[in-house]
Amino acid sequence: MIIRVLSPKRRSPAGPGSVARLVVATGLFGVLPFLVAALPPGSPARPGTESQPLVLSAVVDAIIHPVSAEYMVETIERADAERASLIVFTLRTPGGLVDATRTIISKMIAAKTPVAVWIGPSGARAASAGFLLTIAADVAAMAPGTHIGAAHPVEGSGEKMDETMAKKAAQDVAAYARTLAAKRGRNVELAEEAVKESRAFTEEEALKASPPLIDLVAPDIKSLLAELDGRTVRRFDGTTIVLHTAGARVVPIEMSWRQRVLSALAHPNIAYILLSLGMLGLTIELWNPGAILPGVAGGICLLLAFFVFQILPVNYAGVLLILFGILLFVLELKVASYGLLSAGGIISLLLGSMILMDTTAPELRVSLAVILPVVAAMAAILVFLVRLAVASQRRRPVTGESGMIGETGVALTSIVPGGTGRVETHGEIWAATSAEAIAEGDQVKVIAVRGLTLTVTRG
């Protein structure tokens, strides 16, 4: 608009209209920098995108499951929408589900933004599914003192696979690893050995292999970005891209509150506690119908536990043993076992808890430091409830005809043997008979009830 007003071909005398247009144009130029600065990051009109690259950084410190997959996929989508120069995933994981891993890798391959996976800090690892994610990334990096590998597949239910199924699963994942390594120009043989032979590699072994499994070793993300600046990266489709990461603006991407909650629940110890609380709540509700709160809380805990069990390698024999232990406590109410059923229930709970997560990965097993207190607390609560139930069964009735037996009272009239008189007992006046003579004012005790007539004795 300014060019058109001042153009020599359309120059006109200064007048109110031209002055007004000039003032408006000048005002727009004064406001324009503030409007541009207010644009959201990644907006096409935002200045500085060319001079200051945008790098999104996300930390994945969990099992690879649908929740972590959703988090990583959303991060990639955001990077594409904001036209970021690079995504850096800091990865620390013992492994996870193959389906969730394939979902993430498919998104990595289709992403417009290059993806870097960095295993760090020192002491971290990316095993099993984490290994596949590392070799599938555009840039694979590790911190000193880290390792990757051991990607042999195992059955998600915790049960041992038969030889044929185990071989099929290993061959399938091995072929997937070979494809990813070949497309990324990484060591295909070592990628296959990581799956078939459960081999693991330190950062030095992975970097010095020929060809290498990873691209570089960096102690932190700042050093990683410095080394990647100007590096040419080959994408999955064969095209190349030059990374510009010098002076990049690193934006951390956090999980949403929903993802944090679900990811926290997806832990063996949390799942075990939820299962225990759920069964305890339902057991209390069955013993005391109408309490409502134990039943509702127990149902919620069980539903959450079953959600987590879809992610973790659960051995359902362990679940059945825990249920059997609860059943033995319930039977203690009906059978006089002198504590044998309760002892069996405690043993069943303990054994079921110990084999609940049947896996060789320590991170996926329930900690013994959690099992022992939970079993002890559950056993104490259940034994206490069983004792209350048994005591209530042995308590003398206080209502109906049975509740009158043993009650004491006072004879209001004399009662001859075989005759009828009146007595006051239980706060009421009753007709009474007796096999012995009872004088007026004597203390009596009820020994039988026939209709509305009591049989009493001198008491």
Phi and psi in degrees as a GROMACS rama.xvg file:
@    title "Ramachandran Plot"
@    xaxis  label "Phi"
@    yaxis  label "Psi"
@TYPE xy
-64.789  -40.8925  ILE-2
-62.1357  -42.1459  ILE-3
-65.9343  -37.8614  ARG-4
-67.443  -40.192  VAL-5
-96.9977  6.70508  LEU-6
-63.5775  134.512  SER-7
-61.0935  -30.8457  PRO-8
-72.5137  -21.5927  LYS-9
-128.565  36.2769  ARG-10
-73.5912  136.164  ARG-11
-134.203  158.03  SER-12
-61.1171  149.333  PRO-13
-70.5656  127.875  ALA-14
-143.833  -177.312  GLY-15
-56.9698  -39.7411  PRO-16
-67.9587  -45.9787  GLY-17
-67.3781  -36.8362  SER-18
-63.1529  -40.9077  VAL-19
-63.1007  -42.5585  ALA-20
-64.4477  -38.5938  ARG-21
-64.7275  -39.7316  LEU-22
-64.3954  -43.6985  VAL-23
-61.9217  -44.399  VAL-24
-63.333  -42.9327  ALA-25
-62.7978  -40.111  THR-26
-62.618  -40.1358  GLY-27
-63.5996  -41.2532  LEU-28
-67.0095  -29.0551  PHE-29
-73.0787  -33.8629  GLY-30
-86.3299  -24.4211  VAL-31
-54.8331  -44.2329  LEU-32
-59.0898  -36.1036  PRO-33
-71.0912  -36.1569  PHE-34
-66.3565  -40.8534  LEU-35
-67.9976  -39.9702  VAL-36
-64.4161  -25.3132  ALA-37
-82.6425  -7.96916  ALA-38
-64.8215  147.826  LEU-39
-66.3952  154.394  PRO-40
-56.8199  140.786  PRO-41
85.7483  -3.23133  GLY-42
-66.8298  140.165  SER-43
-55.9941  -30.6906  PRO-44
-90.1428  0.814011  ALA-45
-76.0221  123.754  ARG-46
-74.2495  158.172  PRO-47
91.6068  -7.68824  GLY-48
-64.4243  -36.7779  THR-49
-73.0488  -40.4225  GLU-50
-84.7892  -26.4979  SER-51
-124.751  97.6474  GLN-52
-63.6372  152.479  PRO-53
-103.892  127.265  LEU-54
-123.335  125.665  VAL-55
-94.9126  134.245  LEU-56
-121.699  127.561  SER-57
-132.705  141.142  ALA-58
-108.327  126.168  VAL-59
-116.084  97.0043  VAL-60
-118.577  69.6534  ASP-61
-167.552  174.783  ALA-62
-66.5733  144.173  ILE-63
-79.7392  105.087  ILE-64
-138.465  -179.366  HIS-65
-55.8604  -31.6837  PRO-66
-70.7858  -47.9679  VAL-67
-66.6615  -31.9362  SER-68
-64.2056  -43.2142  ALA-69
-60.9106  -41.3489  GLU-70
-62.1598  -45.915  TYR-71
-69.4987  -39.5146  MET-72
-64.6798  -42.7908  VAL-73
-63.5531  -36.3044  GLU-74
-64.2958  -42.643  THR-75
-63.9341  -42.941  ILE-76
-63.2202  -38.7974  GLU-77
-66.4064  -41.1011  ARG-78
-61.3959  -41.6359  ALA-79
-64.6246  -41.161  ASP-80
-67.1065  -34.0548  ALA-81
-94.2446  4.94498  GLU-82
53.9101  49.1387  ARG-83
-70.3708  157.429  ALA-84
-82.3736  -26.6097  SER-85
-163.937  150.906  LEU-86
-115.12  132.124  ILE-87
-117.511  115.712  VAL-88
-98.7327  116.479  PHE-89
-84.4614  114.989  THR-90
-113.052  126.585  LEU-91
-140.398  108.491  ARG-92
-154.904  144.603  THR-93
-83.5785  -6.22115  PRO-94
134.6  -160.194  GLY-95
166.359  -158.274  GLY-96
-84.0876  139.806  LEU-97
-65.4729  -41.643  VAL-98
-61.1612  -44.5115  ASP-99
-64.5806  -37.9662  ALA-100
-63.8335  -43.2293  THR-101
-63.8446  -37.0412  ARG-102
-60.8096  -44.919  THR-103
-65.5567  -45.6705  ILE-104
-64.6881  -39.4016  ILE-105
-59.7485  -39.7342  SER-106
-69.6582  -37.1818  LYS-107
-59.1237  -46.2092  MET-108
-64.3587  -39.594  ILE-109
-84.3365  -7.16924  ALA-110
-67.8561  144.09  ALA-111
-77.8031  -27.514  LYS-112
-91.1827  131.699  THR-113
-60.7805  145.09  PRO-114
-117.373  128.354  VAL-115
-113.136  135.555  ALA-116
-113.505  122.283  VAL-117
-117.516  122.594  TRP-118
-89.2282  111.406  ILE-119
-171.037  172.472  GLY-120
-76.8476  -165.999  PRO-121
-56.8239  137.108  SER-122
97.3259  -10.2575  GLY-123
-82.5501  170.952  ALA-124
-149.155  159.669  ARG-125
-132.67  92.8056  ALA-126
-98.8137  161.637  ALA-127
53.6859  -112.845  SER-128
-60.5224  -32.5875  ALA-129
-62.918  -32.1246  GLY-130
-64.5837  -44.5745  PHE-131
-63.4879  -40.5676  LEU-132
-63.2703  -36.5715  LEU-133
-67.4907  -48.0734  THR-134
-75.2346  -14.1981  ILE-135
-86.1589  -14.2989  ALA-136
-75.2044  157.089  ALA-137
-64.0173  -37.2175  ASP-138
-128.339  125.317  VAL-139
-112.713  120.734  ALA-140
-135.319  154.12  ALA-141
-137.375  150.28  MET-142
-86.3734  156.834  ALA-143
-59.2081  139.369  PRO-144
80.2571  24.6439  GLY-145
-117.949  170.207  THR-146
-150.937  158.116  HIS-147
-134.281  165.864  ILE-148
124.373  -153.554  GLY-149
51.7503  59.1891  ALA-150
-103.685  21.6975  ALA-151
-66.4681  131.518  HIS-152
-73.5549  147.337  PRO-153
-129.851  160.11  VAL-154
-69.9928  130.737  GLU-155
-66.2214  -24.2275  GLY-156
-80.7166  -6.27693  SER-157
88.2163  -11.1215  GLY-158
-78.8825  152.032  GLU-159
-76.0712  128.859  LYS-160
-78.8921  148.887  MET-161
-71.3049  166.324  ASP-162
-59.8609  -40.4661  GLU-163
-66.5481  -46.1542  THR-164
-66.7745  -38.2309  MET-165
-63.0588  -40.3217  ALA-166
-66.3949  -41.9993  LYS-167
-61.7041  -45.7901  LYS-168
-62.8154  -43.4463  ALA-169
-64.1753  -42.3469  ALA-170
-64.2269  -39.605  GLN-171
-64.343  -48.6602  ASP-172
-68.2979  -35.6357  VAL-173
-63.2162  -41.9518  ALA-174
-63.346  -38.8404  ALA-175
-63.8744  -42.8927  TYR-176
-64.9401  -40.0518  ALA-177
-62.805  -42.376  ARG-178
-61.3173  -47.1216  THR-179
-62.9522  -44.885  LEU-180
-64.355  -41.0141  ALA-181
-65.2951  -44.0007  ALA-182
-66.3292  -29.5248  LYS-183
-93.413  -0.178408  ARG-184
72.698  30.0956  GLY-185
-107.363  173.675  ARG-186
-68.3618  108.973  ASN-187
-70.8647  -40.2036  VAL-188
-64.9517  -43.8624  GLU-189
-68.4228  -34.3548  LEU-190
-63.0859  -38.7935  ALA-191
-70.029  -39.4239  GLU-192
-65.7125  -32.9367  GLU-193
-61.985  -29.3585  ALA-194
-88.239  -53.8357  VAL-195
-73.8221  -36.0289  LYS-196
-110.566  6.47889  GLU-197
54.784  37.919  SER-198
-74.9563  145.466  ARG-199
-121.973  154.782  ALA-200
-134.769  135.949  PHE-201
-75.5588  171.411  THR-202
-63.9722  -33.7943  GLU-203
-70.6983  -42.3048  GLU-204
-63.936  -39.7406  GLU-205
-69.0774  -33.7979  ALA-206
-82.0621  -34.3065  LEU-207
-86.1315  -7.32362  LYS-208
-63.2947  157.424  ALA-209
-124.832  108.567  SER-210
-70.6651  162.429  PRO-211
-73.1778  160.289  PRO-212
-85.7747  -26.7849  LEU-213
-125.809  171.622  ILE-214
-95.2665  -35.5687  ASP-215
-163.83  166.585  LEU-216
-115.272  127.278  VAL-217
-138.383  135.898  ALA-218
-72.9339  -24.7331  PRO-219
-155.035  174.589  ASP-220
-68.1207  -35.2749  ILE-221
-60.8225  -45.1172  LYS-222
-66.0504  -36.4198  SER-223
-60.9433  -47.2297  LEU-224
-64.8289  -36.1888  LEU-225
-64.2903  -39.8278  ALA-226
-75.7911  -26.1206  GLU-227
-82.3939  -16.2751  LEU-228
-62.1363  123.873  ASP-229
84.3962  -3.31088  GLY-230
-77.4361  140.399  ARG-231
-91.9618  126.004  THR-232
-115.728  134.782  VAL-233
-93.2227  124.86  ARG-234
-77.2094  173.177  ARG-235
-64.4028  -31.674  PHE-236
-84.142  4.0007  ASP-237
97.2353  -14.3263  GLY-238
-73.7015  160.49  THR-239
-118.514  155.017  THR-240
-145.195  140.807  ILE-241
-95.868  124.97  VAL-242
-83.1599  137.256  LEU-243
-123.173  100.357  HIS-244
-122.286  3.74043  THR-245
-67.3621  129.021  ALA-246
64.2567  25.73  GLY-247
-67.3816  148.844  ALA-248
-89.4184  108.056  ARG-249
-89.9125  119.352  VAL-250
-109.607  113.287  VAL-251
-73.431  138.611  PRO-252
-110.983  120.321  ILE-253
-100.567  156.085  GLU-254
-66.602  150.574  MET-255
-70.4105  164.258  SER-256
-61.5742  -35.7364  TRP-257
-64.47  -43.6483  ARG-258
-66.2543  -36.9073  GLN-259
-65.5056  -40.8517  ARG-260
-64.9673  -49.048  VAL-261
-65.7948  -37.1387  LEU-262
-67.2231  -36.3487  SER-263
-67.2776  -36.1116  ALA-264
-68.0596  -29.3939  LEU-265
-78.6812  57.1072  ALA-266
-132.251  138.45  HIS-267
-54.2293  -43.9596  PRO-268
-64.8899  -41.9138  ASN-269
-65.7549  -43.0023  ILE-270
-61.1443  -40.5897  ALA-271
-65.7626  -42.3296  TYR-272
-64.2327  -41.3905  ILE-273
-61.9664  -43.1258  LEU-274
-62.0026  -44.3759  LEU-275
-63.6865  -46.3752  SER-276
-64.8226  -37.7998  LEU-277
-63.1382  -47.142  GLY-278
-68.497  -36.5277  MET-279
-64.8086  -42.5771  LEU-280
-63.03  -44.1119  GLY-281
-67.4825  -35.2691  LEU-282
-64.2682  -44.2895  THR-283
-62.3217  -39.5619  ILE-284
-64.1582  -38.0377  GLU-285
-68.7362  -34.7878  LEU-286
-74.9084  -29.0556  TRP-287
-131.703  72.6  ASN-288
-57.4232  137.885  PRO-289
97.936  -5.21459  GLY-290
-67.2772  -30.184  ALA-291
70.004  -60.0619  ILE-292
-57.7058  -49.0444  LEU-293
-60.1224  -38.4948  PRO-294
-66.6584  -44.1437  GLY-295
-65.2455  -48.213  VAL-296
-63.1828  -40.8006  ALA-297
-64.6863  -40.2799  GLY-298
-63.5488  -42.8377  GLY-299
-63.0425  -44.4422  ILE-300
-62.3748  -41.2211  CYS-301
-65.4787  -41.1622  LEU-302
-62.8798  -42.2175  LEU-303
-64.8982  -39.3422  LEU-304
-63.0941  -42.8823  ALA-305
-66.7322  -31.9417  PHE-306
-62.3381  -45.5175  PHE-307
-67.521  -33.8124  VAL-308
-63.5335  -21.3464  PHE-309
-70.0541  -18.9865  GLN-310
-99.2098  -39.9358  ILE-311
-89.0469  156.048  LEU-312
-77.622  82.953  PRO-313
-87.3139  135.005  VAL-314
-96.464  110.801  ASN-315
-72.4951  -13.2122  TYR-316
-64.3511  -36.0719  ALA-317
-65.5169  -40.3533  GLY-318
-61.6892  -43.4456  VAL-319
-64.5199  -37.8721  LEU-320
-64.7228  -39.4089  LEU-321
-64.6224  -43.45  ILE-322
-63.0337  -38.8705  LEU-323
-64.7098  -37.6401  PHE-324
-61.9794  -41.6921  GLY-325
-63.566  -40.0836  ILE-326
-61.9993  -39.0043  LEU-327
-63.9743  -37.0195  LEU-328
-65.5224  -38.023  PHE-329
-65.9424  -41.0357  VAL-330
-65.2703  -23.3282  LEU-331
-59.8057  -24.5107  GLU-332
-69.12  -32.011  LEU-333
-100.276  -24.8763  LYS-334
-117.599  131.076  VAL-335
-81.7484  87.8254  ALA-336
-101.107  -0.0135509  SER-337
56.6511  38.0222  TYR-338
92.288  -6.12616  GLY-339
-66.381  -41.3597  LEU-340
-65.4746  -38.411  LEU-341
-64.6743  -42.1933  SER-342
-62.708  -42.1031  ALA-343
-63.4155  -37.0505  GLY-344
-64.4731  -41.3072  GLY-345
-63.8981  -44.1604  ILE-346
-63.4192  -42.6797  ILE-347
-63.1446  -41.6687  SER-348
-60.3942  -44.5565  LEU-349
-64.9919  -47.6615  LEU-350
-65.1805  -43.0027  LEU-351
-62.4347  -37.8869  GLY-352
-66.8552  -37.0365  SER-353
-72.3074  -28.0838  MET-354
-106.447  11.0721  ILE-355
-60.5821  -44.5773  LEU-356
-106.338  96.823  MET-357
-94.1745  89.0409  ASP-358
-152.653  156.48  THR-359
-83.8075  -13.8248  THR-360
-78.1425  119.428  ALA-361
-59.7412  -32.7177  PRO-362
-68.1378  -19.3274  GLU-363
-102.568  7.81948  LEU-364
-105.089  153.083  ARG-365
-75.3516  130.983  VAL-366
-68.9586  138.384  SER-367
-64.1165  -28.6126  LEU-368
-67.6405  -18.6185  ALA-369
-93.2683  -39.3813  VAL-370
-61.2117  -50.0896  ILE-371
-61.8606  -48.9636  LEU-372
-63.6875  -37.625  PRO-373
-66.483  -45.0184  VAL-374
-63.869  -42.4022  VAL-375
-63.3161  -43.0927  ALA-376
-66.6752  -44.1574  ALA-377
-62.6171  -43.3757  MET-378
-62.4646  -42.6054  ALA-379
-63.5444  -42.7416  ALA-380
-65.9169  -45.0781  ILE-381
-67.4129  -40.1849  LEU-382
-63.528  -40.9705  VAL-383
-61.495  -43.3118  PHE-384
-66.8335  -38.4331  LEU-385
-63.8594  -41.7352  VAL-386
-63.7544  -39.3801  ARG-387
-63.0259  -41.6418  LEU-388
-66.5386  -42.6382  ALA-389
-65.2845  -40.9952  VAL-390
-63.7165  -38.0725  ALA-391
-67.9052  -32.6517  SER-392
-69.9989  -33.1979  GLN-393
-84.8312  -11.5322  ARG-394
-69.2346  142.008  ARG-395
-66.65  136.852  ARG-396
-60.1342  147.414  PRO-397
-118.753  1.3792  VAL-398
-131.407  162.248  THR-399
72.6285  -169.631  GLY-400
-63.0173  -39.1596  GLU-401
-63.3829  -30.7058  SER-402
-71.0294  -16.3276  GLY-403
-82.9657  -23.9267  MET-404
-64.0197  129.17  ILE-405
91.2355  -9.0894  GLY-406
-66.9662  147.499  GLU-407
-109.035  158.122  THR-408
-162.337  -164.966  GLY-409
-127.235  135.61  VAL-410
-74.173  121.678  ALA-411
-83.9271  -24.6311  LEU-412
-134.831  164.46  THR-413
-74.0291  149.528  SER-414
-128.373  122.41  ILE-415
-92.0582  156.541  VAL-416
-57.3744  128.29  PRO-417
82.6964  -10.1455  GLY-418
-93.4303  -176.155  GLY-419
-125.864  141.311  THR-420
-142.835  -162.977  GLY-421
-127.33  142.721  ARG-422
-133.418  154.985  VAL-423
-110.631  121.296  GLU-424
-152.099  149.259  THR-425
60.7414  24.1484  HIS-426
76.4617  13.3924  GLY-427
-132.782  161.649  GLU-428
-104.356  124.33  ILE-429
-122.863  154.679  TRP-430
-78.1392  141.418  ALA-431
-143.198  148.794  ALA-432
-123.749  161.704  THR-433
-151.674  152.609  SER-434
-87.2861  -3.38087  ALA-435
-133.33  162.226  GLU-436
-74.5277  132.723  ALA-437
-129.053  128.13  ILE-438
-88.7097  158.668  ALA-439
-61.2976  133.703  GLU-440
91.269  -7.35859  GLY-441
-71.0931  151.202  ASP-442
-76.2102  135.578  GLN-443
-127.307  162.388  VAL-444
-133.504  133.08  LYS-445
-79.2075  127.924  VAL-446
-116.929  -10.8496  ILE-447
-163.969  156.924  ALA-448
-131.116  125.483  VAL-449
-126.382  99.7067  ARG-450
67.2765  -119.641  GLY-451
-106.215  16.5497  LEU-452
-118.151  131.278  THR-453
-97.5285  147.837  LEU-454
-104.729  121.12  THR-455
-123.328  167.3  VAL-456
-138.823  159.065  THR-457
-64.8823  126.915  ARG-458
